[in-house]
Amino acid sequence: MATSDPIADMLTRIRNALRARKPRVRVDRNKVCLGVARVLKEEGYIQDFLSVGEIGRGLIEIDLKYGEQGEQVIRELRRASRPGRRLYQRVGELPRVCDGMGIAVVSTNRGVLSDRQCRKERIGGEVLCTVW
């Protein structure tokens, strides 16, 4: 069944898998979810991800990351922009999550980037979610 918000579905699956201490989670594949997974890997919040399945339809398999004593690396994963309320920000208005300890994942005309990359490249966009 198709979901109306695949990004929120992805974030919820990751949150649920973290609470259940699962080593990996599978989410539906699309371009935006692949971009979010890539940003999470680059920023060190997940170990790795792999796109699996056939060409027209598939899944993203995300290997979750835990600390030395088994604590969660991702403390909070929150959706910012929703289908009913899109949240677009200029580069100067991008949120600083936990005073720079977390990240905001932003969809731009150059792809899905973290807020740090957006500030570096001086571009804004739609704030998809915040992670810390």
Phi, psi and omega in degrees: 000135181284138178263152180281340180222087183294333179290316178297322177297317178298313182296321179294319178297320178294314179302314180296319180293323178295317180294328180272002179060036178283146179284333180209163181218149177248135178229159178296145184265132165206174186297318183291318179295323175297320178295318178297317179297321179296317179295317179298323178289316180298326182273356174088018180271339174229160180285308184197169174215154182219133177271120183236158176112180181283176189293310184287334185216144181189190183227160170248124177260116185253124175271116184282158184241136178233159181281186182302316181265016178086011179284155181288136175283321177271113179274320180215138181227108188232134177285132180260300180269136180237165178300329180274345182211091179285142183238101179257136182227142171285169184299324180285343182260000181299138183289145171260105185282122181050047179054040177092356179282336178247185179227159169248135178264124188238133174267119183238179175287353176254014180108187180274124184228163172278165180296329177296316178294323179296318178295322180294319182269358178059049177227150177249188179169200180273122179281110184281310183201166175239145183226137171201000000 
